Amino acid sequence: MDITLTDTEKAHSAGLSAEIAVEVASHGGFLPFSRYMEMALYQAGSGYYSAGAHKLGSGGDFTTAPEISPFFGMALTNAILPVLEAYRFQGKPTRILEFGAGTGKLAASIIGRLRELDFPLDHYGILEIAPDLAQRQRSLLQETKNDLQCSTAIDWLSAMPSQFEGVIIANEVLDAIPCERIVYLNGAWHQQGIVIKNGALALEIGPVVDRQLLPDYLLTHSFAEGYTTEINPQSVAWITAVTQVLTSGLFITLDYGFPASEFFHPQREQGTLMAHHRHHAITDPLYLPGLCDLTSHVEWSSISSAALAAGADEIYFNNQGNFLLEAGIGDLVLEKMDPANATAFLPVSNALQKLLSEAEMGELFKVFAFKKNLPVLSLDMLPGLGGRNRLHSL
C-alpha cells in the first residue's frame, strides 16, 4: 500500500517497533499477540492511543457514529432517559459513566438533549485512556456547558470505579481491547504471536492455547487446517468487571461484531483483525505499529455469557439500525429539521442512511445492553430496547 509518511512518522513507528523487539526478547523470543496489540495501541508515549495522533473524523483513521450525526446521541438519550428518571424519582443522584468518549461528541449530544428536555443530570463521568482525546473532550464539553448554562458536573476518571449506580455507556470500546490471534493446526488451537526474523517483527505459530480460554463454539465445531481467528479473554474480563461494578442501573454498548456462529463462520478463515490508517483498511497487523489503529470485531456470545455470569439481570441484543429506529431517531430528525429545506435536510438524511442501512453500519454494528438490580424497569420499557430482541442468536 502506497502511504506517504513524514520522517517524524517513520521514526515514531520505528521507535515503537524497537520497543516491541525488546519486549519480544524479554518473553523468550515469542510475544503473545495481545501484548503486541497492547503496546501498538497503548504503549506510553508511542502507542496509537497514547501518542497524540489525529484519530477521529475525516482527517483521522476512522469515524464513529457520534461523529456522523448528533441524532445518534439524541436517540441514545431516549433509551436511557427512563432509567435516569427512575433514579431521580427515588431521590438518588442521576449519573452517566462513559468509557472511551472519543472527541466528546456523544457526551455533548446526550447532555444537550437532556438539557432540552429540562432533565437535571447530576454527573457525567468519562474514563479515557488517550490523553489527546481527553483534552479534546474537556474543550468541547466545557464549551457545551457554557452554551447550555448547564450545571452537570463532568469529570475524568483515571480508573474504573469500585462501584457505580446509574447508566454506563461504551461506544466502540470492546473492539480496541487487545485480543489473542489463534490458528487451528493438527487438531488443536495454537497461539499466533510475534517473533523477530531478519531483524523485523514477524508473525509465528506458538504453543497450544489453554482450553479454558477457548469459547465453547471452538471446542464443539470443526475447522479447516490453518483457520485463523481471534479470541478475547481481556474483553470477557472487562465486561465481567463492568457488570460487577454496576451495582444498579443500565449498561449499553454499541460496536461491530457477530454472535459466535457468525464470528467463527467457515468462510471467515482469516478472522476479523484489521489495521486502519487514514481511512485505509490494512490486513497486516504489523504494519506501521503506533501509527495504525488495530481492531477486532466483537464476539458477542462470549460477552453475553460473561455478563450473565457476573450478575446481569436481563440482556438485550440487536443491530444498530433497529435500535436507533425503535429509539425514535426518525422522529427526532423531523422534530429538528424541515424536509422541505433540501439543502439542510440532505446531509442529515445521508448521515442517517449511513447509521441505519444494513449495507453500512445498520447491521454490522450491534447494540448490547443489560440491566442490573433495577426492579422498577424492564428493558422492553426503554425506547430502542423494546423491539425485537435477537438474544436467541447468542
C-alpha positions as CSV (number, residue, x, y, z in Angstrom):
1,M,0.0,0.0,0.0
2,D,1.4,3.4,-1.0
3,I,1.1,5.6,2.1
4,T,3.4,8.6,2.3
5,L,4.9,9.2,5.7
6,T,6.8,12.1,7.2
7,D,10.2,11.5,8.6
8,T,8.7,12.0,12.1
9,E,6.1,9.3,11.5
10,K,8.7,6.9,10.2
11,A,10.9,7.5,13.3
12,H,7.9,7.1,15.6
13,S,6.9,3.7,14.2
14,A,10.5,2.5,14.1
15,G,10.9,3.6,17.7
16,L,7.9,1.6,18.9
17,S,9.0,-1.4,16.8
18,A,12.3,-1.3,18.6
19,E,10.5,-1.2,22.0
20,I,8.4,-4.2,20.9
21,A,11.5,-6.1,19.8
22,V,12.9,-5.6,23.3
23,E,9.6,-7.0,24.7
24,V,9.8,-10.0,22.4
25,A,13.3,-10.8,23.7
26,S,12.1,-10.4,27.3
27,H,9.4,-13.1,26.6
28,G,12.0,-15.6,25.4
29,G,11.6,-14.7,21.7
30,F,7.8,-15.2,21.4
31,L,5.5,-12.4,22.3
32,P,1.7,-13.2,22.7
33,F,-0.3,-11.2,20.1
34,S,-2.4,-9.5,22.8
35,R,0.8,-8.0,24.3
36,Y,1.9,-6.8,20.9
37,M,-1.5,-5.2,20.3
38,E,-1.4,-3.6,23.8
39,M,1.9,-2.0,23.0
40,A,0.9,-0.9,19.5
41,L,-2.2,0.8,20.8
42,Y,-1.4,1.9,24.4
43,Q,2.4,2.0,25.0
44,A,3.1,5.2,26.9
45,G,4.2,7.9,24.6
46,S,4.4,5.8,21.5
47,G,1.2,3.7,21.2
48,Y,-1.5,4.7,18.8
49,Y,-3.9,5.9,21.5
50,S,-1.1,7.4,23.7
51,A,1.0,9.4,21.2
52,G,-1.5,12.1,20.2
53,A,-2.1,11.2,16.5
54,H,-5.3,12.6,15.0
55,K,-7.6,9.6,15.1
56,L,-11.2,10.5,14.6
57,G,-13.1,12.2,11.8
58,S,-12.4,12.9,8.1
59,G,-8.7,13.6,8.8
60,G,-8.2,10.7,11.1
61,D,-8.1,7.0,10.8
62,F,-11.8,6.1,11.5
63,T,-15.2,7.7,12.1
64,T,-17.6,6.7,14.8
65,A,-21.4,7.1,14.9
66,P,-21.4,10.2,17.2
67,E,-19.1,11.9,14.7
68,I,-21.5,11.1,11.9
69,S,-24.6,12.7,13.4
70,P,-25.7,14.2,16.7
71,F,-29.0,12.4,16.3
72,F,-27.2,9.2,17.3
73,G,-26.6,10.6,20.8
74,M,-30.1,12.0,21.0
75,A,-31.7,8.7,20.2
76,L,-29.4,7.0,22.8
77,T,-30.7,9.6,25.3
78,N,-34.2,8.5,24.6
79,A,-33.2,4.9,25.6
80,I,-31.5,5.8,28.8
81,L,-33.8,8.6,30.0
82,P,-36.4,6.4,31.8
83,V,-33.5,4.9,33.9
84,L,-32.3,8.4,34.9
85,E,-35.9,9.4,35.7
86,A,-36.3,6.4,37.9
87,Y,-33.3,7.4,40.0
88,R,-34.5,11.0,40.2
89,F,-37.9,9.8,41.3
90,Q,-36.2,7.8,44.1
91,G,-34.3,10.9,45.2
92,K,-31.0,9.4,44.1
93,P,-28.2,11.2,42.0
94,T,-28.5,10.8,38.3
95,R,-25.2,9.6,36.8
96,I,-23.8,8.6,33.5
97,L,-20.4,7.0,33.0
98,E,-18.9,6.7,29.5
99,F,-15.9,4.6,28.6
100,G,-13.8,5.8,25.7
101,A,-15.6,9.1,24.9
102,G,-13.8,9.8,21.6
103,T,-13.9,13.5,20.8
104,G,-16.7,14.1,23.4
105,K,-19.4,14.5,20.8
106,L,-21.6,11.7,22.2
107,A,-21.4,13.2,25.7
108,A,-22.2,16.6,24.2
109,S,-25.3,15.2,22.4
110,I,-26.6,13.4,25.5
111,I,-26.0,16.4,27.8
112,G,-27.6,18.8,25.2
113,R,-30.6,16.6,24.7
114,L,-31.2,16.2,28.4
115,R,-30.9,20.0,28.8
116,E,-33.5,20.4,26.1
117,L,-35.8,18.1,28.0
118,D,-35.2,20.0,31.2
119,F,-33.8,16.9,32.9
120,P,-31.2,17.8,35.5
121,L,-28.3,15.3,35.0
122,D,-26.2,15.5,38.1
123,H,-23.0,13.9,36.9
124,Y,-21.3,12.7,33.7
125,G,-18.0,10.8,34.2
126,I,-15.6,9.8,31.5
127,L,-12.9,7.2,31.6
128,E,-10.5,7.9,28.7
129,I,-7.0,6.4,28.2
130,A,-6.0,8.6,25.3
131,P,-4.6,11.9,26.6
132,D,-5.2,13.9,23.4
133,L,-8.8,12.7,23.2
134,A,-9.3,13.6,26.9
135,Q,-8.1,17.1,26.1
136,R,-10.5,17.5,23.1
137,Q,-13.3,16.2,25.3
138,R,-12.6,18.8,28.0
139,S,-12.6,21.6,25.5
140,L,-15.8,20.6,23.8
141,L,-17.7,19.7,26.9
142,Q,-16.7,23.0,28.7
143,E,-18.0,24.9,25.6
144,T,-21.2,22.8,25.7
145,K,-21.8,23.5,29.4
146,N,-21.2,27.2,28.8
147,D,-23.6,27.4,25.8
148,L,-26.3,25.4,27.6
149,Q,-25.7,27.1,31.0
150,C,-25.7,23.5,32.3
151,S,-25.0,22.5,35.9
152,T,-24.0,18.9,35.2
153,A,-20.7,18.0,36.9
154,I,-18.3,16.5,34.3
155,D,-15.1,14.8,35.4
156,W,-12.5,12.4,34.1
157,L,-11.6,9.2,35.9
158,S,-8.2,7.5,35.8
159,A,-9.5,4.0,36.6
160,M,-12.8,2.1,36.8
161,P,-14.7,2.9,39.9
162,S,-15.2,0.2,42.6
163,Q,-18.9,0.6,42.3
164,F,-21.4,2.7,40.2
165,E,-25.1,3.3,40.2
166,G,-26.6,4.8,37.0
167,V,-26.1,4.4,33.3
168,I,-22.8,3.1,31.7
169,I,-22.2,3.7,28.0
170,A,-19.4,2.3,25.8
171,N,-19.4,3.2,22.1
172,E,-16.8,1.2,20.1
173,V,-14.7,0.2,23.1
174,L,-14.7,-3.6,23.0
175,D,-13.2,-3.7,19.5
176,A,-10.0,-2.0,20.8
177,I,-9.3,-4.3,23.7
178,P,-6.2,-6.4,22.8
179,C,-7.1,-9.8,21.5
180,E,-5.3,-13.1,21.0
181,R,-4.9,-14.4,17.5
182,I,-5.1,-18.2,17.2
183,V,-4.7,-20.8,14.4
184,Y,-6.1,-24.3,14.0
185,L,-3.4,-26.8,13.3
186,N,-3.1,-30.6,13.7
187,G,-6.4,-30.8,15.6
188,A,-5.6,-28.1,18.2
189,W,-5.7,-24.3,18.5
190,H,-2.3,-22.6,18.7
191,Q,-1.4,-19.1,19.7
192,Q,-0.1,-16.8,17.0
193,G,2.5,-14.3,18.3
194,I,5.4,-12.0,17.4
195,V,9.0,-13.1,16.8
196,I,12.0,-11.4,15.3
197,K,13.0,-12.6,11.8
198,N,15.8,-10.9,9.8
199,G,15.7,-8.0,12.2
200,A,12.0,-7.3,11.8
201,L,8.8,-8.1,13.6
202,A,7.0,-11.2,12.2
203,L,4.1,-13.5,13.0
204,E,4.8,-17.0,14.2
205,I,2.8,-20.0,15.4
206,G,3.3,-20.7,19.1
207,P,2.1,-23.1,21.8
208,V,-1.3,-24.7,22.1
209,V,-4.0,-22.4,23.6
210,D,-5.3,-23.2,27.1
211,R,-8.7,-24.8,26.5
212,Q,-10.2,-22.8,29.3
213,L,-9.7,-19.7,27.3
214,L,-11.5,-21.0,24.2
215,P,-15.2,-20.2,23.6
216,D,-17.4,-23.3,23.6
217,Y,-18.1,-22.8,19.9
218,L,-14.4,-23.5,19.1
219,L,-14.5,-26.7,21.1
220,T,-17.7,-28.1,19.6
221,H,-17.3,-27.4,15.9
222,S,-14.9,-28.5,13.2
223,F,-12.5,-26.1,11.5
224,A,-10.2,-26.3,8.4
225,E,-6.4,-26.6,8.8
226,G,-4.9,-23.2,9.1
227,Y,-8.2,-21.5,10.1
228,T,-7.2,-18.2,11.8
229,T,-9.4,-16.2,14.2
230,E,-9.3,-14.2,17.4
231,I,-10.4,-14.8,21.0
232,N,-10.5,-12.0,23.5
233,P,-10.1,-13.1,27.2
234,Q,-9.4,-9.4,28.1
235,S,-12.8,-8.3,26.7
236,V,-14.5,-11.1,28.7
237,A,-12.6,-9.9,31.8
238,W,-13.6,-6.3,31.1
239,I,-17.4,-7.0,30.7
240,T,-17.2,-9.1,33.9
241,A,-15.6,-6.2,35.8
242,V,-18.1,-3.7,34.5
243,T,-21.1,-5.9,35.4
244,Q,-19.7,-6.3,38.9
245,V,-19.0,-2.6,39.3
246,L,-22.6,-1.7,38.2
247,T,-24.4,-2.2,41.5
248,S,-27.7,-0.9,40.0
249,G,-28.6,0.5,36.6
250,L,-28.2,0.1,32.8
251,F,-25.2,-0.8,30.7
252,I,-25.3,-0.2,26.9
253,T,-22.6,-0.6,24.3
254,L,-22.5,-0.4,20.5
255,D,-19.8,-2.0,18.4
256,Y,-19.3,-4.0,15.3
257,G,-19.3,-7.8,15.6
258,F,-21.1,-11.1,15.4
259,P,-22.5,-13.9,17.5
260,A,-20.2,-16.9,17.7
261,S,-21.9,-18.8,14.9
262,E,-21.1,-15.9,12.5
263,F,-17.8,-14.8,14.0
264,F,-16.4,-18.3,13.6
265,H,-18.0,-18.9,10.3
266,P,-16.0,-21.3,8.0
267,Q,-15.7,-18.6,5.4
268,R,-14.2,-16.1,7.9
269,E,-11.0,-18.1,7.7
270,Q,-8.6,-15.2,8.4
271,G,-10.6,-13.7,11.3
272,T,-11.6,-10.1,11.7
273,L,-8.4,-8.4,12.8
274,M,-7.7,-5.2,10.8
275,A,-5.4,-2.2,10.9
276,H,-6.6,1.3,9.9
277,H,-4.5,4.2,8.8
278,R,-6.0,7.4,7.3
279,H,-9.2,5.5,6.4
280,H,-7.3,2.7,4.7
281,A,-8.1,-0.9,5.9
282,I,-5.0,-3.0,6.1
283,T,-4.9,-6.7,6.7
284,D,-1.3,-6.8,8.1
285,P,-1.4,-6.2,11.8
286,L,2.3,-5.5,11.9
287,Y,2.0,-2.6,9.5
288,L,3.3,0.7,11.0
289,P,2.9,0.0,14.7
290,G,2.0,3.1,16.6
291,L,0.5,4.8,13.6
292,C,-2.3,2.4,12.8
293,D,-5.4,1.6,14.8
294,L,-5.8,-2.1,15.4
295,T,-9.2,-3.7,16.0
296,S,-11.0,-7.0,16.0
297,H,-14.8,-7.5,15.8
298,V,-16.6,-8.3,19.0
299,E,-17.7,-11.9,19.5
300,W,-20.9,-11.2,21.3
301,S,-21.8,-14.6,22.5
302,S,-18.8,-14.6,24.9
303,I,-19.7,-11.1,26.1
304,S,-23.3,-12.1,26.8
305,S,-22.3,-15.2,28.7
306,A,-19.8,-13.3,30.8
307,A,-22.3,-10.5,31.7
308,L,-24.9,-13.1,32.8
309,A,-22.4,-15.0,34.8
310,A,-21.3,-11.7,36.6
311,G,-24.9,-10.8,37.6
312,A,-26.7,-9.1,34.7
313,D,-30.5,-9.5,35.2
314,E,-31.7,-9.1,31.7
315,I,-30.0,-8.7,28.3
316,Y,-30.9,-7.1,25.0
317,F,-29.1,-7.7,21.7
318,N,-30.0,-6.3,18.3
319,N,-28.5,-4.4,15.3
320,Q,-27.8,-0.7,15.5
321,G,-30.3,0.2,12.7
322,N,-33.3,-1.4,14.5
323,F,-32.2,0.1,17.8
324,L,-32.0,3.6,16.5
325,L,-35.3,3.4,14.7
326,E,-37.0,2.0,17.8
327,A,-35.4,4.7,19.9
328,G,-37.1,7.4,17.7
329,I,-34.2,8.7,15.6
330,G,-36.6,9.4,12.8
331,D,-39.0,11.4,15.0
332,L,-36.0,13.4,16.4
333,V,-34.9,14.4,12.9
334,L,-38.4,15.5,12.0
335,E,-38.6,17.4,15.2
336,K,-35.4,19.3,14.4
337,M,-35.4,19.5,10.6
338,D,-37.7,20.6,7.8
339,P,-37.6,18.0,5.0
340,A,-38.7,20.8,2.6
341,N,-35.4,22.5,3.2
342,A,-33.3,20.2,0.9
343,T,-30.0,22.0,1.5
344,A,-30.2,21.4,5.2
345,F,-32.0,18.1,5.2
346,L,-29.9,16.2,2.7
347,P,-26.7,15.9,4.7
348,V,-28.8,14.8,7.7
349,S,-30.6,12.2,5.6
350,N,-27.2,10.9,4.2
351,A,-25.9,10.6,7.8
352,L,-28.9,8.6,8.8
353,Q,-28.5,6.4,5.8
354,K,-25.0,5.5,7.0
355,L,-26.2,4.8,10.6
356,L,-29.3,2.8,9.6
357,S,-28.6,1.0,6.4
358,E,-27.9,-2.7,6.5
359,A,-25.3,-2.1,3.8
360,E,-23.4,0.4,6.0
361,M,-23.5,0.4,9.9
362,G,-27.1,-0.7,10.5
363,E,-26.4,-4.4,10.6
364,L,-22.7,-4.9,11.2
365,F,-22.9,-2.7,14.3
366,K,-24.8,-4.2,17.3
367,V,-26.3,-2.9,20.5
368,F,-25.8,-5.0,23.6
369,A,-27.5,-3.9,26.8
370,F,-28.2,-5.2,30.2
371,K,-29.8,-4.1,33.4
372,K,-28.9,-5.0,37.0
373,N,-30.9,-4.5,40.2
374,L,-33.4,-2.2,38.6
375,P,-36.7,-3.7,39.6
376,V,-38.8,-0.7,38.6
377,L,-38.0,-1.1,34.9
378,S,-37.6,-3.9,32.4
379,L,-35.6,-3.5,29.2
380,D,-38.6,-3.6,26.9
381,M,-39.9,-0.5,28.7
382,L,-36.9,1.5,27.3
383,P,-37.2,3.2,23.9
384,G,-34.9,1.3,21.5
385,L,-34.8,-1.8,23.7
386,G,-38.5,-2.7,23.4
387,G,-38.4,-4.0,19.9
388,R,-37.1,-7.3,18.5
389,N,-34.5,-8.9,20.8
390,R,-32.1,-11.1,19.0
391,L,-30.8,-12.7,22.2
392,H,-31.6,-16.2,20.7
393,S,-28.8,-15.7,18.2
394,L,-26.2,-15.6,21.0
